[in-house]
Amino acid sequence: MGDGGGLDQYMTYLKETLSKQYNEIAVDHMINPRNCEELTEFSGFGMADYGVDHSVMIWLKTEGENVIETSFSSDPCYFCTAAGSAVSEMARNKTISDLKAIDREQVLQFLHGLPEDSYKCIDLAVDAIHAAADDAEHFVPLA
């Protein structure tokens, strides 16, 4: 283990606990989310929420119709985190039009499945990527 001591032990415990309930791919996105940061330069932003503890925000950087960078942020909900991470990975090297076609089933396939009670969180990530795509579509760079 690294120098994190107690944090390393907690992360190991967390991974073991979650792995008893969910598949390895989903757990990896829950505790090691990809692209989890706010882009400071972006062409599109989208947010979706279902109340206080459930939200997903997506940032896109585009060149023309092409997505060149993605990032996300979510509330500390394992399902929102996994879904945001998955959608941000799915969006890389796609077009804005491609993002509008992402749906719950594709996210579930990417994550190799999640329980039905996670669907609202997946829907948040999908709604956020659609909103970010809409925003990016209307982006006009400053001259």
C-alpha angles and dihedrals in degrees: 000000000000129000092280091095105176093021091054090049091049092049090050090049091047093050092048092048095047092044089063089062107029139035123269096252094051092045091051090055090046096055102023103037118187123229093007101162141085115262111227092202113043142152098207138026130187134178134185128180142177101199134302103328104034122068139126126198123193129194123196131193113199141182105206107311094340124098109222101171137017136184138171144194129198142174114271094275116127093220095047090048094049092045094047091048092048095048092047089054093044090053096056115112092003130118125251088251090054090056092056089060096055110114141174094269092055091051091048090051092048090052093041091242139313131205121276092252088067094060096094089056091049088049089053091055091047092048091048094051090048091050091048090050091051090049093048091049089062096040115131113190117227112252 
